[in-house]
Amino acid sequence: MTKSFRVDLNCDMGEGFGAYDIGNDAAIMPFVSAVNIACGFHAGDPAVMKKTVRLAMRHGVAIGAHPGLPDLQGFGRRTMAISAEEAYDMVVYQIGALAAFVKSEGGILKHIKPHGALYNMAATNRRLSEAIANAVYKVDPDLILYGLSGSELIHAGENIGLSVANEVFADRTYQRDGTLTARKQQDALITDPLLAVAQVMQMIKEGSVYATSGEILKIQADTICIHGDGKTAVAFAEQLHLALNNAGMQLGLPDLSRPDKLAR
């Protein structure tokens, strides 16, 4: 194992509006240990945020904010030219919105995971990643920052003193530089559950993943992301959950403590 026999399984949720039926989210919730709830910029609205927080609390899963770019039409997946200051403001604003719902329901906000294009931009852009990490730290230094494994966002979080969770993806392919394959490419998504489970097991047990080029990349898997918006999302989540259990793994974040953080 790369770290321990404990691994987190997270899912993006609350990505609808108004009378949005959270049935798919409700069906997936029993199979994950953490949820990332949209905060209104790329998806979600106050009503959906409240319903999703309540659902997560009923299931006892870790609640995280999922801040994205202000792009409802593009679902936050289109790259936008934003400054580091704008990124900071967006993230603080969205964390605050979800944190208020979590507090009002008697819960605790545990982590932050940027969404879509903001996540991918921060993976390679140092100034942007530093702004996001600073926003999280200023709101609450005890929050855990989720980021693409080994990315600039992970480094920025570590450098400012946050606990970080290196995230890997069950249903996405990787490029030779460790970034995710762009969704517009045909080989970006893994739709076969068996292939996805095999990739997850390789990342956890061997600390590696195959790039689309065929190269083997070193990777750290603290948390695994699955997406809840596909037609087979529920069955996919159930199969991955079963595979992890059969492999003797407990769901939840491994110990993210670092000696330099403990000494603070």
N, C-alpha and C positions, 0 to 999 in steps of 0.2 A: 504493500500500500504506500501511497505517496506521503500521507500524513497520519492517518488513523483509520479505524474502522467506522468512522462517522462521517457522513457527507450530507450536505444540505440539498434539498430539491425545491426549487422555487419556480413560480409561475406568475406571469403578468396578468393582472385581472382588473375588473372595473372599467373596462374600455368601451363603455356604451353611454347612452344619454337618456335622461328623463325616465320613461317607462321601460327602460332596458330590462330584458329578462335575464337575470343572473343565474339562470338554470345551469348553463354550461360551467360557470364558475363554481356553483354549488356542487356539481357532480365531480369536478376535479379536486376540490378542496381536501377531501379525505386522503388523497394520495401524495400531498406535498407537505413540506415543513415550513415553507415561507411563501408569502405572496407580496407582489409589488403592485401597488394600487395607483392607477392613473390619477393625476391631480388637476385635470381640467384643461391643460394646454394642448396636448395631442389627442386626448380623449377623456371621457368621464365628465361628470358634473356633480354639484353638491349632493343631489339625491342618490346618485349611483355610488359616490364615495361613501356616504353614510351606510347604505345597504351592504356594501362590500366589507367595510370595517366590521359591521355587526356579524356578518357571516364568518369572517376570519376569526373573530373572537369566540364564536360558538364552537369552532373547531380547534381552538387553541394553537393556531399557527402563528409564526412570527410575522408581524406587519411591517412593510416597508413602503416608503414613498417612491413613486416612479415618475419623476419629473421629465418633461420632454420639451421639444421646441413648440412655439405657438403656431401650429400648423394642423388644424383639424381636418382640412380637406385632404392633406397628404399623410394623415395619421402619424405625423412626426417622423416620417422616414425619408424626407427630402432634406438634403444638406442646405443649410442657410448660413449666410455670412454674418456671424455675430461676433462681437468683441468679448474679451474676457470679462469685462465689467457687466455686460448684458447677461452673460452666462451665470455669473454670480447672482445677479438680481433675480433671474428666472428661477434658479434653484432654491434660493431662500424663500421666495414667494410661494412656490409650490409645496415645499416642505411644511411651511407654516399652515397652509390650507389643510393638508391631510392630518398634520399633528393635532390640529384643533378638533377634528372629528374623532381621532383616536382618543384624545384626552376626555372629550365629552362623553364617550362611551365607557370610560374607565379603563382604557387599555394603555399600552406603552408602545411607542414607535421604536422599532429596533434597527432599521437599516434604510439606506438610500441606494437606489439603483437608477441611473439615468436611462432614458428610453431611446430606442431607434437611432436616428441620425446623431443626436446629441451624444449618445453612448459611443458610437463609432468614431465621431470626430474627436472625442476626448481620449480615445484609445491611442491616438497618434499625435495629437496636438498638445504640447507641454503646457503652454500658457492657458489653454482652455481647461485642461485637466487640473491645473493648480487652482484655477478660479472655482471650479466645482468642489474640489476638496476643501478649499478655504470656506466656501459657503456652508458645507456640511459641518465643518469644525466649529464655525462661529455660531451656528444654531444649537448644536449639541455635540461636544467632543466624544460623547459616549456612543454616538451612532456608528454603525458599521457601514463602510462604503463598499458596495459591490462594483466590480469592474472586470473587463475582459482580462483573462489570466495573463499576467506578465506585461500588461499595457502601461502606458504613461499614466493612466488614471490610478492604477494600483500604486505606482511609484509615488505619485503626488500625495495620495492618501497616507502612505507610510511616512513620507518625509514630513508631513505636518503633524503626525502623531495619532492618526486614526487607526482603528482596527480595520483591516481590509479583508475582503473575501474574493479570492481569485475565482472568476466565473468561467465555466465551460458550457458548451451548448450540445444538447443531445441531437437536435434536428437541423444543425447547420454544418456546412463544410468550412474548411480553413484554407487560407492561402499560405504560401511559403514563409511570409513574414509574421505569421501568427494572427493576422486579422481575419475576420469572417468574410467569406465570399459574398460579394454584393448580391442582393436579392434579385436584381435584374438579370443575373446570369442563370442559365438553366440548371447548373449543378449546385446552386446555392443551398437548396433544402434537401434534407434526408427524409423521405416519406415512408420508407420501409421500417417499421418498428424494430425488426430484428437487427438491421444495420445500425440503427440508432442506439440500441442497447449494447451492441458490440463496441461501438465507438465510446460510449460512456464507460464501459468496463475497462477498456484499454487506457482511457484517460485517468481513471481512478487507480487501477492496479499497477500500471506500468509508467504512469506519468508522461504519456506521450499520445500523439494523435497524428494520423496521416493527413498531409496537405493534399490538395487536388493535384499537385505536381507529382505525388508519390513519395515525397520526402517525409521523414519522420521528425516531428517537432516535439521538443520537450514542453510539457505543460503541467501546471499545478491546478488541481481540481478541488476547491473548497466547497463550491456550490454549483449545481447543475441547473440550467435553465430549460424549461419546456414552455411551449407556447399553447395557450388555451383557446385560440381562435380558429383552429382547423376543424374539419368535419369529423376527423377521427381522434380529436384531442383527448377525449375522455378515455378511450380505449388505450391510447398511447401512454397516458399518465399511469393508468392501472398496470400496464405491462412493465413499464420501467420501475414502478414501485415494487412490484412483485420480484423482479430480477434483482433489485438491490437487497431486498429482504432475504431472498434465497442465497445471496452471496454473503450473508451474515453482517450486513452493514446497517447501522442505526441511522435514522434520518434526523438531521439537525446539523448545525455548523460544527466543524471540529474546533479545537482550541486555536484561537487566532492570536493568542498572546505572544508578544515578542519581548525579549529581555530589556531592550531599550525603552519600550513603552512601560513595562512594569517598574522601571526605575524612576519614572517621572514623578 
